[in-house]
Each structure stands twice: as structure tokens, then as C-alpha cells.
Amino acid sequence: MDESLNIELPCELRSARRARHGLEPFRALIGEARFGDLRFLASTLVTEVVRVLGNRPDESLRLRVETDEQLVRVSVEAKGGADFVLPTEAKGNFSFSLYLIERLSESRGVRRDENGTTAWLEMALDGAR
């Protein structure tokens, strides 16, 4: 059941809608209920990265979605080496959207490497937590 998506999006809030539309091939693959969660999580992750970086339509983000038998992995990479930190509850600026990402995903985080910064999450396909 492995499926993947790899699309480039401008670093702007409208990209969340583009991300939701790009996920359509996953609907039949993972089922309607989990597809709704996937659309929400992916578009919210895109939105949070854009909010932290600022609206930069001349710069791009890379959205990657991959599945295997158990998980869907979603990542949003800031292209061009842009660095960011998502708000955390400990710092008092944690958004409700990030709270929902925390509740609906199995794991989540931010990683930095030579290509830039990537926010990621993993969601169980069966909905079990």
C-alpha cells in the first residue's frame, strides 16, 4: 500500500489549500475518516510553517507525504536553508492548531540538516492511538 506525494508550494498561506487538494490520491487508499485527518494535519503543518517564516511567495516549501502499511508521514521542508522553530507549549505561545497536531499524530517534530529545516509528523492509518 505504499504511496507518496512530493510537491513544491509557495511559502504563502494559500498553499494550505493547495496541499489539501494535492492529497486527493490518498482518499481511496486510507479511507474517508483518516483522509479527513490527513488533510487537516498536512494543511495545518503547512500553515504553521508559513506563519513562522512569514508570507514569502517567492520562496518555496516542499510537501512530502508517504505511506506504508501502518503510518502516513507528512513533512514540510523550508527550501533554501530557511530555519524556523515551531511554537511550543513550554514557551507559552503554543497554538491550538499545534495542539491538534499533537493530539491526532503519533509523533511530530522539527529536524535541521544541510538542506534546511523540516517540520514532520506521523499518523497511524488505523486510527489507533
Secondary structure in CASP SS format (residue, H / E / C, confidence):
PFRMAT SS
TARGET T0000
AUTHOR 0000-0000-0000
METHOD secondary structure of the structure
MODEL  1
M C 1.00
D C 1.00
E E 1.00
S E 1.00
L E 1.00
N E 1.00
I E 1.00
E E 1.00
L E 1.00
P E 1.00
C E 1.00
E C 1.00
L C 1.00
R C 1.00
S H 1.00
A H 1.00
R H 1.00
R H 1.00
A H 1.00
R H 1.00
H H 1.00
G H 1.00
L C 1.00
E H 1.00
P H 1.00
F H 1.00
R H 1.00
A H 1.00
L H 1.00
I H 1.00
G C 1.00
E H 1.00
A H 1.00
R H 1.00
F H 1.00
G H 1.00
D H 1.00
L H 1.00
R H 1.00
F H 1.00
L H 1.00
A H 1.00
S H 1.00
T H 1.00
L H 1.00
V H 1.00
T H 1.00
E H 1.00
V H 1.00
V H 1.00
R H 1.00
V H 1.00
L H 1.00
G C 1.00
N C 1.00
R E 1.00
P E 1.00
D E 1.00
E E 1.00
S E 1.00
L E 1.00
R E 1.00
L E 1.00
R E 1.00
V E 1.00
E E 1.00
T E 1.00
D C 1.00
E C 1.00
Q C 1.00
L E 1.00
V E 1.00
R E 1.00
V E 1.00
S E 1.00
V E 1.00
E E 1.00
A E 1.00
K H 1.00
G H 1.00
G H 1.00
A C 1.00
D C 1.00
F C 1.00
V C 1.00
L C 1.00
P C 1.00
T C 1.00
E H 1.00
A H 1.00
K H 1.00
G C 1.00
N C 1.00
F C 1.00
S C 1.00
F H 1.00
S H 1.00
L H 1.00
Y H 1.00
L H 1.00
I H 1.00
E H 1.00
R H 1.00
L H 1.00
S C 1.00
E C 1.00
S E 1.00
R E 1.00
G E 1.00
V E 1.00
R E 1.00
R E 1.00
D E 1.00
E C 1.00
N C 1.00
G E 1.00
T E 1.00
T E 1.00
A E 1.00
W E 1.00
L E 1.00
E E 1.00
M E 1.00
A E 1.00
L C 1.00
D C 1.00
G C 1.00
A C 1.00
R C 1.00
END
